[in-house]
Amino acid sequence: METPADPAVAGWFTGGPTPGALGPAVIAGHVTWNGAREVFYRLGSLRPGDEVTVTRKDGKTAIFTVSRVARFSKERFPSRAVYGRIDHAGLRLITCGGTYDGHKYADNVIVFARLEAVR
């Protein structure tokens, strides 16, 4: 999965479900870019119970509730937990986190959420 070229927007992983459909929809975005705060800068501050909304291309809004926020080393990225099958409509939001060495971040911050409604 690649991060979006435009650091001001988040990108949906088109190899997975649409947000609100059965399975884990995955959206990634930059935390910073050239020292500036970007689209997912505050992603790591989300907590279980927080609401996340995704405006879909069809004009509907999928509303999710955060169940977990975790940080993983890039070397131990939890592919199965992010992309694996689930029995509900879920959402995975991914950005970088942890130590920044001047070129890259050591970790990924991942928000896990569950669909509440589509309006």
SULFEN-V928235 format. One record per backbone hydrogen bond with DSSP energy under -1.0 kcal/mol. CO is the residue of the C=O (numbers start at 1). NH is the residue of the N-H. If there is no record, write none. Layout:
co->CO nh->NH
co->CO nh->NH
This chain:
co->6 nh->9
co->7 nh->39
co->11 nh->28
co->13 nh->16
co->18 nh->21
co->23 nh->90
co->25 nh->92
co->26 nh->13
co->27 nh->94
co->28 nh->11
co->30 nh->40
co->31 nh->38
co->33 nh->36
co->36 nh->33
co->38 nh->41
co->40 nh->43
co->42 nh->45
co->43 nh->46
co->47 nh->50
co->50 nh->66
co->52 nh->64
co->54 nh->62
co->56 nh->59
co->60 nh->56
co->61 nh->119
co->62 nh->54
co->63 nh->116
co->63 nh->117
co->64 nh->52
co->65 nh->114
co->66 nh->49
co->68 nh->112
co->70 nh->110
co->72 nh->108
co->73 nh->76
co->74 nh->77
co->77 nh->79
co->78 nh->82
co->79 nh->83
co->80 nh->84
co->88 nh->23
co->89 nh->115
co->90 nh->25
co->91 nh->113
co->92 nh->27
co->93 nh->111
co->94 nh->29
co->95 nh->109
co->97 nh->107
co->99 nh->106
co->104 nh->101
co->106 nh->74
co->107 nh->97
co->108 nh->72
co->109 nh->95
co->110 nh->70
co->111 nh->93
co->112 nh->67
co->112 nh->68
co->113 nh->91
co->114 nh->65
co->117 nh->63
